[in-house]
Amino acid sequence: MKVAFVFPGQGSQSLGMLDSWDNDTVNSVILEASSILDQDLGSLISKGPLENLNLTVNTQPVMLAVCLSFFFVWRELGGRNPDVMAGHSLGEYTALAASGSISFSDSLRLVRHRAELMQSIIPVGDGAMAAIIGINQDDMILICDRYSNDGNIVDIANYNSPTQIVIAGHKESVISACKEAKTFGAKRTIILPVSAPFHSTILKPISKDLFNFLSCIDIKTPKIDVVNNVDVKVEKDPVFIRDALVRQSWNPVRWVETVKYMKSAGITHIVELGPGSVLSNLIRRIDSELVTIPIKDYNSLKEALVLIN
């Protein structure tokens, strides 16, 4: 058995997502994160309001803290280390923190700053993202090219599964691309509840500021390999890790290739550490031979410990 751990990004959060976790370690992690950011994350997670939880400046540090707390509980209970890790978008930062490459405090400040940069580039409401279900990848690339004109942009943001692609860009162009996708045979198009067009070239101007902030962060060689989103590679040199994180912000998440990479490396079981089971569902659509184990509460974590250990 070879095991991978994966960490979800934005979109897996929900109000009360820690209600089923009566655990000192989880509580301690959230309290520490609240102290580092000078914000009551526990109250935000349990009480919201939801629109505040869904603001990217809140979602990114909250999801990193929550998913890392699950990992810390796993480790505390004697869970084995994975052979490799990966994260979806924001989840890549969580994976690097779990691998020992970036400290908990630095990773929290980093994703908060990343979120602020992303939101600063375009007013809330002017950008959009949408999931396109059941369309050919080449057709979607063609559609995005067609509606990227006159200063408007729409790009492929996530290659999530063979049947799901996410696009991002200026709102009007995203809506037009969704309508066009239907004529190409897309089964569904879903506008996502996000506050910025993540992984679109609209965000390329944040590169310099993000790089400068990353340059002040102590990034170490990961103790556990992490497959990155932008190149689908395992980088060990902090210089290349930093570069990949910068490019990741405005390039697509290559999730299908990431899962195939892990399978080719001999991975047989993939544990998802985070609320919900978004990544597990995508992985099953990419390769049904892989055993997916979503850990979304304390009971599922204990069951996974028995299976994996």
Secondary structure, 3 states (H helix, E strand, C coil): CCEEEEECCCCCCCCCCCCCCCCHHHHHHHHHHHHHHCCCHHHHHHHCCHHHHCCHHHHHHHHHHHHHHHHHHHHHCCCCCCCEEEECCHHHHHHHHHCCCCCHHHHHHHHHHHHHHHHHCCCCCCEEEEEEECCCHHHHHHHHHHCCCCCCCEEEEEEEECCEEEEEEEHHHHHHHHHHHHHCCCCEEEECCCCCCCCCHHHHHHHHHHHHHHHCCCCCCCCCCEECCCCCCECCCHHHHHHHHHHHCCCCECHHHHHHHHHHCCCCEEEEECCCCHHHHHHHHHCCCCEEEEECCHHHHHHHHHHHC
